[in-house]
């Protein structure tokens, strides 16, 4: 995927997430919003029982609207209506086109007919199921297209909506908004429909409880990316100033763009900064989403750089107690002369439950989401979904720049 297409895809999702935030913040107290609903991107169930199904489309490079841009969502909505014509559902296509004036419009019958006559192979199956018996007029009475604002404008609106929640003492730009985006992204990827439901009260409760800014690929795609990284660095500084903290890092290697090239350098830099003095009391634990064979290879690469890792492997068997033991040290004149090992290195694909055997003080999730097997009860955990080791080193105080 080219950078341009990837950037366009991310903006499309951010557009949807911002629209979702607006719907939640502006909903009735009893309204329920389903992220990635059964019908569309956002399903809004009002207190009256009426459902609005919203499909979001973001076409930043398009200057003028052409009907084919909405054939896909229009036909999917038509099929949903065809399958349940008596349901109280309103269908909305929420779309951004550069030169189109913001506002609501009816969808003309000619556009629906053109969609039903499409030659697009991806849509022909839908057409074949509904074209003969679809109540076109009934469907169009319940369907509209809304030309929305740009991504920058809807972001500003979403922030204003969050500000209206009046959560005291919270920075909207750097705390509430990034965490709201991360929450919606997390909900959208959840398989269980009930777990994708949210209300204004639940959003308020969640944002009232957050104290740290979640870093994910979504928040790092926001315009104030540098400010967010700077804030999370400041938030984490007090934790990393304490030498007695027992720290675990879960690193999703698939989300670090320079993993293979920089992983060894990162470990070397970390140990030099945070586990090279007698005052550094706790050996860190690094968990990688990899298997034993890959971890053994990484262990050897680290050995060649002068670092000793404890992988918990005795012969060909992983021993839990052996993994969690503390390293023996030889300290002379307030200097560490010898250390049995500098850190623990866990292959989580081979030992999925080992991370939960002993609770740490702080768990840093270098990943866009938390693996289901990691227990977060009774630990401080931080979402630090950095996309490179430079960013990770920056937010945990190992370098002065994330570039």
N, C-alpha and C positions, 0 to 999 in steps of 0.2 A: 504494500500500500504506500503510495507516494505521500510525502509530508503534507501536500496540499489537501489530498483527500482525507488523510487522518485528521488534520486540523478542522476540516469541514465537518467531519463526523463528530468530533468532540464538541464543536459549537452547537451542532444539532441537539446533542444530549443536554448540554447546558441550557439551551433554549427551553427544552422540555422541563428540566428541573426547576428553572426559574418560574415558569408558568405554574408548575405544581405548588411551589411555595406561595405564590399569589393566591391560588385557589384555597389552600389550607388557611392562610392568614385571614382571608376575607370570607371564610365560610361561616354559616350559622353555628351556634354553639353545639347543636345536635347534628350538624352535617358531618358526613363521613367521606373522606377522599381515599380512593384506592389508586396507589401508584402502580403503573402498568396494569391497568384494570382488565377485567375479563373482556370488555368491549374495545377500549382504546388505551392510549398512553396514560390518560387521567380520567377516572370515573368519579364524578361528584354526585353523591347522594344527599339531597337536601332533606330537611326535617319533614317536608310535605310528602316525601316518598318519590319525588321525581328524580330521575337520573340523567345527568348530562355526561355524555361520552365525548372526550376531547382528544383529537389527534393533532399533534404538533409537527409542523414542517418548517425548516429553516433553509431558505435559498438565498444566501448572501450574494452570490454571483449573478443572480437573475435580476434584470432590470424591469421586466414586464411579466405580467401573469399570463400563462398559457394553460388552457384546461387540462392538458395531459399531466401537469404537475400534481393534480389531485386525483387522477384516475385510481391509483392504488388505494388511498384511504376511503375514497368515495364508494368504491365497489365493496370494500370490506364492511363499511357501514351499511350499505344496501343489503348485503347478505345477512348481517345481524338483524336488520329490520325485517327482512323476508322470513327469517326463522322465528321471529317473535313480534308480529305486527301490533299486538295489543298492549305491549309493554309501554310504560310511561318513560320513554327514553328520548332525549333530545340529542342530536348528533351535531358536533361542531368540529370543523377543520380550522385550526388556528395556524396561520401561515405567515411567514415574513417574505416579502418581495421588495427589493430596493425602492422602486418608484411608485409603489401602490400606496394610496392614502389609507391610513388606519381606519378601520371600521367594519361593521357587519354588513353582509350582503346575502341575498337569497341565491341559491344555486339554480340556474336555469335548466329547464327540461332538456334543452339541446346539449348541454354539457353532460348530463346523465346519459343521454342517448349515444353521445360520442364515446363515453366510457364503456357502454355496453357493446359498442361496435369495435372495440380495440383489437389490435392484432398482437398485443403484447402476450407472449407465451406464458409469462408468469401470472397473468390475470385471466386467461381464457377459461380455466377451470371454474373460477368464481362465476364468470359470465354464464357458463353452461348450466350452472345450478340455479340461477335466479332469473335469467333473461325473459323467460316465457310467462311467468306468473307474478312478477314483481309489481306491486301497486306503486307505480312511479310517483303519482301525485301525493299519495299518502306519505311516502318516504320523504319527498322534498319538503312537505309541510313541516316535517320534524328535523330538517337538516339545514345548516347554514355554514357559510364560510366567513371567518373573521380574519382580516388582514391586521396582523399585530405589529408592534414596534420592533426596532432593531434589538440585537442582543444586549448592547450597552444600555439601551433605554429600559428594557425589561428587567435587567439587573438592578438598575436604580429603583425601579418600582418595587422589586422584591425586597430590597433593603429598607425602603420606606415602610413596606408592609410589616417587616420584622420590627422596625422601630415602633410601630403602632402597638405592638404587643406590650410595650413598656416594661421590659425586663431590666430592672434597676442595676446600674453599675456594669453594664455589659457593652463592649465595643461592637457595634453592628458590623462594621467593615471587616474587622480582623478576627472576630470571635463568633458572633451569631450567624452571620451570613455563610462563611466557609463551612461551619458545622451543619447548618441547614442543608447546604448543597451535598455534603457528605452523607447526611442522613437519608436524603431522597435517593441518592445514588445507591446506597445500601439497600433500601427498601425495594428499589426497582429490580434488583438482582436476586431477591428472595423468591423461592419457588412457591411457598405456601401463600395463597391469596389472602387469608385472614391476617397474616403477618405483614402484608403490604398495605393494610388499612391504617389510616391516621386521622386524627381530629385536630382542631385548633388547640384544644386543651392538652393533648399529648405532645404537640410540637412545643407549646409553652413550657410544659413540664421538663421536656428534654433539654431545651435551650437554657432553662433556668439552672440546670444542674451542671452544665459543662463549665470546666475551668481551663481547659486547654484546647488549642486549635487543632482540629484533625487535619492531617496532611494526606492527601490522596491525589491521584492523577487528575481528579476533577478540580480540586481546590488549586492545584498548581497550574491549571489552565486558565485561572481567573486573571483579570487585568492587574490586580494588586498582588501578584505572586511574590515579588521581592519583599513586600511588607509582611505577608503571611509568614514567609520563612524567617524573617527577622523577629517576628513576634514569638514564634514557636521556639526559636533559639533563646530568647529572653525567658520564656516560660520554663524551659528545661534547665536553665543555668543553675538554679538553686539545687536541683537534684544532683547535677554533675559536679557540684562543688563539695559534695560529701563523700569522703573516702570510704565510708563503711557500708555503702549501698550494695546490695546483691542484685546485679543487673543481668537480665536476659534480653537477648535480641533475637526476634524471629525475622529472618530475611527471606523474602520471596525472590529468588534469583531471577525469575522470569520477568520481573518488573524493574530490575536494575539494568539499564541499557549497557553499562560497561562492566557487568559482573565479572566475566572471565578475565578481562584485562586488569581490573583494579581490585579484585577481592583480596588478594594477598597483601597489596600495599595498604589497603584499609586496615587489615588486622595488625600489621606492623605499626602503623600510625596510632591505632587505638591503644595498643599495649604500651607504647612509648609514652602516651599522654596519661593513661588512667590505670596502668598496672605495672609500674616499673620501680616504685619506691616502697620502702617498708611501711609507710603510712597507708598504702593502698591495700586494704585488708581482704577484699573479696575478689576472687578470680571470676571474670565475666563468663557467661555462657552464651554461645552463639548457636542458634538452631537454623539449619538450612533445609529448604524443601528439596532434599536430595536423598539418594540411597547410600549404603555403606561404601560401595565401590568408588563413587564420586568423592565421598568424604575422605577416603583413604588417599586418593590422588591429591586432594587439597591439603591434607595433613603433610604429605611429602613435600609439596611446594613450599609450605610454611617452614618445614624443617630446614630446607635449603636456605631460607632467609633467617635462620637462627631462632625460630619460635617453636616451642613444644606444645602440642595440643593433646588434650585428653579426650579421646573419642568413646571411651567406655568399652572398647573392644579388647577382649582377652582371647588370644588365638583367633578364632573365627566367631566368637560369641560375644554379644553385648551384655555387660554386667552392670545393672543399675547402681548398686552401691559403689562399685569401682569408678563409675562415671561421676558420681556426686561427692566423692571424697575431696577434701581440701588438699592443696599441694604442699609438700614439705619444702621449706625454705631454709637457706643458709644466709644469715645476715651478719656482716662484719662491718664495724664502724659506720653503722647506719646506712649500709649499702647492701643491696641484694646481690650476693655473690653467686648463688645458685638457686634455681627454682625448678621443682619437679615438672611443672607445666604452667603455662601462662594463662590458659583459658580452656574451657570445655567446648567441644565441637560436636553437635548432635545431628545425625542424619534422620530427619523427621519422617521421611518416607519409609524408612525401615523400622523406626521405633516411634510410633505416633503418640503413645501415651506417656512416654518418659518425661516430657516437659512438665507434666502435672504432678510428678512424684514429690517434688519439693518446691514449695512456693517461694518465689523471689520477692524482693522489695519492689522492683520496677521492671515492667515488661514493655519493650519497645517493639511495636509491630511495624516493620519496614515492609509494608504491604498495603494494597488498597482495601483489603478486607481480612477479617480474622478467620483463620481455619476453624472448622467446627470442632476439632478435637482439642483445641486450646481452651482451658478453663480460665476465666477472668475473675473468679471470685477471690476476694481477699488479697488482691494485688493492685498496685497502681499501674495502669496501662496507658500507653500513649500511642496514638495512630500517627506514625511518622512515615507515610508512604512516599518517601523520596524516590525520585526517578534515576538518581545517580549517586555514586559514593561521594562526590563533591558536595552535593546537597546534604547528604546524611552527616558528613563530617562537619559541615557548617552549623547545622542545627544543634549538634551535640558538643559544640565548642572546640572542635579540633582545627578549624581553619577560619580565616577572616572573610572569605568570599565563597559563594556557592557556584561561581562560574568555573 
